[in-house]
Amino acid sequence: MFLSTFSDISVAAWTMAATAAFLMGVSKAGLKGMSIFNVTLMALAFGSRASTGLFIPLLIVGDIFAVAYYNRHTQWKYIIKFLPWMILGILVGVLIGKDLPEREFKWGMVVVIFISLGMLIWWDRRKSKKVPTHWLFSGSMGIFAGICTMIGNLAGAFTNIFFLAMRLPKNEFVGTAAWLFFITNLFKLPFHVFVWKTISVESLLINLRLLPAIGAGLILGVFLVRKINEKNYKRFILIVTAIGAVAILFR
């Protein structure tokens, strides 16, 4: 699944992976919206399927920090409402992604990336802020989030829309999302180890080398969360992510 030795991994691949880990840290610290960019970079560095397993241990590290930092703001009633549907989606994603060849898996990731981009753009531009709160809404968002987080660690667009629909203030939004992703990433872990076999001793050694990058991102994220210009930042992420998604197909 991975290259045989660290020396076989190019400088460009390490640079993209470290950048992805750094931005993941920034995101986990509360600056949301970068998950699509992280996934694109990691997929370009190590391949679509392998990158999904590389992400999980790093995501759990970030989740632990986010849970500790924002725990007092967690709204458990929304987790209880959303989590069962998301777990169902994860199980569907396990079945869909287990036997997919790399080419189809790659196409699947790209499709998910563009669907997520479309949802983020739609939410940002829509004038009406009224979102249905019927169980069909939470159910559909949860199932799509579960499928997307299993196949490509790309649940952000769906979970963001759900929490925005619940009108959660920023800190409650981040704290509730932190626990949701901590639980679901732990749930996904054994599937990556025993079913997809995308986590190995070698992948964990790569994770260890990327820990300083995610740590730096966590520190910077705490500092930037209240200072960054969200409008220009979102435009940059959307444009670069779209280019990166296309680049995955030609890797």
C-alpha positions as CSV (number, residue, x, y, z in Angstrom):
1,M,0.0,0.0,0.0
2,F,2.8,2.4,0.9
3,L,6.3,2.8,-0.5
4,S,8.8,0.4,1.0
5,T,11.1,2.8,2.7
6,F,11.0,6.5,3.7
7,S,13.8,7.1,1.1
8,D,11.3,6.1,-1.6
9,I,8.9,8.9,-0.6
10,S,9.7,12.0,-2.6
11,V,10.3,15.4,-1.1
12,A,7.2,16.7,-2.9
13,A,5.1,13.9,-1.3
14,W,6.4,14.7,2.2
15,T,5.8,18.4,1.6
16,M,2.2,17.8,0.5
17,A,1.6,15.4,3.4
18,A,3.1,17.8,6.0
19,T,1.0,20.7,4.6
20,A,-2.1,18.5,4.8
21,A,-1.3,17.6,8.4
22,F,-0.6,21.2,9.3
23,L,-3.9,22.5,7.8
24,M,-5.7,19.6,9.6
25,G,-4.3,20.9,12.9
26,V,-5.5,24.4,12.1
27,S,-9.0,23.0,11.2
28,K,-9.2,20.9,14.4
29,A,-8.3,23.9,16.5
30,G,-11.5,25.5,15.3
31,L,-10.9,27.0,11.9
32,K,-13.3,24.9,9.9
33,G,-13.5,24.3,6.1
34,M,-10.1,22.8,5.2
35,S,-10.9,19.1,5.2
36,I,-11.4,18.9,1.4
37,F,-8.0,20.6,0.9
38,N,-6.3,18.3,3.4
39,V,-7.7,15.2,1.7
40,T,-6.7,16.4,-1.8
41,L,-3.1,17.0,-0.7
42,M,-2.8,13.7,1.1
43,A,-4.3,11.8,-1.8
44,L,-1.8,13.5,-4.2
45,A,1.1,12.5,-1.8
46,F,0.3,8.8,-1.1
47,G,-2.7,7.8,-3.3
48,S,-6.4,7.9,-2.8
49,R,-7.0,4.7,-0.8
50,A,-3.8,4.8,1.2
51,S,-4.4,8.4,2.2
52,T,-7.7,7.5,4.0
53,G,-5.8,5.3,6.4
54,L,-3.0,7.8,6.9
55,F,-5.5,10.4,7.9
56,I,-7.3,8.5,10.7
57,P,-4.5,8.5,13.4
58,L,-3.8,12.2,12.7
59,L,-7.4,13.0,12.9
60,I,-7.7,11.3,16.2
61,V,-4.8,13.3,17.6
62,G,-6.5,16.5,16.4
63,D,-9.8,15.3,17.9
64,I,-8.3,14.7,21.3
65,F,-7.0,18.3,21.3
66,A,-10.3,19.7,20.1
67,V,-12.3,17.7,22.6
68,A,-10.1,18.9,25.5
69,Y,-10.1,22.5,24.4
70,Y,-13.8,22.9,23.5
71,N,-15.4,20.2,25.7
72,R,-17.3,22.7,27.9
73,H,-19.3,23.9,24.8
74,T,-20.5,20.4,23.7
75,Q,-24.2,20.0,23.0
76,W,-24.8,16.3,23.4
77,K,-28.5,16.3,22.3
78,Y,-27.3,17.1,18.7
79,I,-24.7,14.4,18.7
80,I,-27.3,11.9,19.9
81,K,-29.7,13.0,17.1
82,F,-27.0,12.8,14.3
83,L,-24.6,10.1,15.4
84,P,-26.7,6.9,14.7
85,W,-27.3,8.0,11.1
86,M,-23.7,8.8,10.6
87,I,-22.7,5.4,11.9
88,L,-25.1,3.8,9.5
89,G,-23.5,5.8,6.7
90,I,-20.0,4.6,7.8
91,L,-21.1,1.0,7.5
92,V,-22.4,1.6,4.0
93,G,-19.1,3.3,3.1
94,V,-17.2,0.3,4.4
95,L,-19.1,-2.0,2.0
96,I,-18.9,0.4,-0.9
97,G,-15.1,1.1,-0.5
98,K,-13.8,-2.3,0.5
99,D,-13.4,-3.9,-3.0
100,L,-13.2,-0.8,-5.2
101,P,-10.1,-0.8,-7.4
102,E,-7.8,2.2,-7.0
103,R,-9.1,3.9,-10.2
104,E,-12.8,3.7,-9.1
105,F,-11.8,4.7,-5.6
106,K,-10.0,7.7,-7.0
107,W,-13.0,8.7,-9.0
108,G,-15.2,8.2,-6.0
109,M,-13.1,10.6,-4.0
110,V,-13.2,13.2,-6.7
111,V,-16.9,13.0,-7.0
112,V,-17.3,13.3,-3.2
113,I,-14.9,16.3,-3.2
114,F,-17.0,18.1,-5.9
115,I,-20.3,17.2,-4.2
116,S,-18.9,18.7,-0.9
117,L,-17.7,21.8,-2.7
118,G,-21.1,22.2,-4.3
119,M,-22.8,21.9,-0.9
120,L,-20.5,24.5,0.7
121,I,-21.0,26.9,-2.2
122,W,-24.8,26.4,-2.1
123,W,-24.9,27.0,1.7
124,D,-22.7,30.1,1.4
125,R,-24.8,31.7,-1.3
126,R,-28.3,30.8,-0.4
127,K,-30.3,33.7,0.9
128,S,-32.8,31.8,3.0
129,K,-31.4,30.6,6.3
130,K,-34.4,28.3,7.0
131,V,-33.3,24.7,7.0
132,P,-35.7,21.7,7.6
133,T,-35.2,20.1,11.0
134,H,-37.4,17.0,10.4
135,W,-35.7,13.6,11.1
136,L,-35.5,13.0,7.4
137,F,-33.1,16.0,7.2
138,S,-30.8,14.8,10.0
139,G,-31.0,11.3,8.7
140,S,-30.0,12.1,5.1
141,M,-27.3,14.4,6.2
142,G,-26.0,11.8,8.7
143,I,-25.9,9.0,6.2
144,F,-24.2,11.1,3.5
145,A,-21.7,12.3,6.2
146,G,-21.0,8.7,7.2
147,I,-20.4,7.5,3.7
148,C,-18.2,10.4,2.8
149,T,-16.1,10.2,6.0
150,M,-15.4,6.5,5.4
151,I,-14.6,6.8,1.8
152,G,-12.7,10.0,1.9
153,N,-12.7,11.6,5.3
154,L,-15.0,14.3,3.8
155,A,-18.0,14.6,6.1
156,G,-17.4,18.3,6.8
157,A,-19.9,19.7,4.3
158,F,-22.8,17.6,5.6
159,T,-22.0,18.0,9.3
160,N,-21.5,21.8,8.9
161,I,-24.9,22.2,7.2
162,F,-26.6,20.1,10.0
163,F,-25.0,22.1,12.8
164,L,-25.7,25.4,11.1
165,A,-29.4,24.3,10.7
166,M,-29.4,23.8,14.5
167,R,-28.3,27.4,14.9
168,L,-25.4,26.5,17.1
169,P,-23.1,29.5,18.1
170,K,-19.5,29.1,17.1
171,N,-18.0,27.6,20.2
172,E,-20.9,25.2,20.6
173,F,-20.6,24.3,16.9
174,V,-16.9,23.5,17.3
175,G,-17.2,21.7,20.6
176,T,-20.1,19.5,19.4
177,A,-18.4,18.7,16.1
178,A,-15.2,17.8,18.0
179,W,-16.9,15.0,20.0
180,L,-18.9,13.8,17.0
181,F,-15.7,13.3,14.9
182,F,-13.7,11.9,17.8
183,I,-16.4,9.2,18.2
184,T,-16.8,8.4,14.5
185,N,-13.0,8.4,13.8
186,L,-12.5,5.9,16.6
187,F,-15.4,3.8,15.2
188,K,-13.7,3.9,11.7
189,L,-10.3,2.8,13.0
190,P,-10.8,-1.0,13.2
191,F,-12.3,-1.0,9.7
192,H,-9.2,0.7,8.3
193,V,-7.0,-1.8,10.1
194,F,-8.8,-5.1,9.6
195,V,-11.1,-4.6,6.6
196,W,-9.5,-2.1,4.2
197,K,-6.0,-2.7,5.7
198,T,-5.0,0.9,5.1
199,I,-3.4,1.3,8.5
200,S,-0.1,-0.6,9.1
201,V,3.1,-0.2,11.1
202,E,4.6,1.6,8.1
203,S,1.7,4.0,7.9
204,L,1.9,4.7,11.6
205,L,5.6,5.5,11.2
206,I,4.7,8.1,8.6
207,N,2.1,9.5,11.0
208,L,4.8,9.9,13.6
209,R,6.9,12.0,11.2
210,L,3.8,14.2,10.5
211,L,3.0,14.9,14.2
212,P,5.1,18.0,14.4
213,A,3.2,19.5,11.4
214,I,-0.2,18.8,13.0
215,G,1.0,20.2,16.3
216,A,2.1,23.4,14.7
217,G,-1.2,23.7,13.0
218,L,-3.1,23.2,16.2
219,I,-1.1,26.0,17.9
220,L,-1.6,28.4,14.9
221,G,-5.2,27.5,14.6
222,V,-6.0,28.6,18.1
223,F,-4.3,31.9,17.4
224,L,-6.0,32.5,14.0
225,V,-9.5,31.3,14.7
226,R,-10.8,34.8,15.5
227,K,-8.6,36.8,13.2
228,I,-8.8,35.3,9.7
229,N,-10.8,36.8,6.9
230,E,-13.4,34.1,6.3
231,K,-14.7,35.3,2.9
232,N,-11.3,35.5,1.1
233,Y,-10.1,32.3,2.8
234,K,-13.2,30.3,1.7
235,R,-12.7,31.5,-1.9
236,F,-9.1,30.4,-1.9
237,I,-9.9,27.0,-0.4
238,L,-12.7,26.3,-2.9
239,I,-10.6,27.2,-5.9
240,V,-7.4,25.3,-4.9
241,T,-9.4,22.3,-3.8
242,A,-11.2,22.1,-7.2
243,I,-7.8,22.2,-9.0
244,G,-6.5,19.6,-6.6
245,A,-9.4,17.3,-7.1
246,V,-8.8,17.3,-10.9
247,A,-5.1,16.7,-10.3
248,I,-5.9,13.5,-8.4
249,L,-7.3,12.0,-11.6
250,F,-4.0,12.6,-13.4
251,R,-1.7,11.4,-10.6
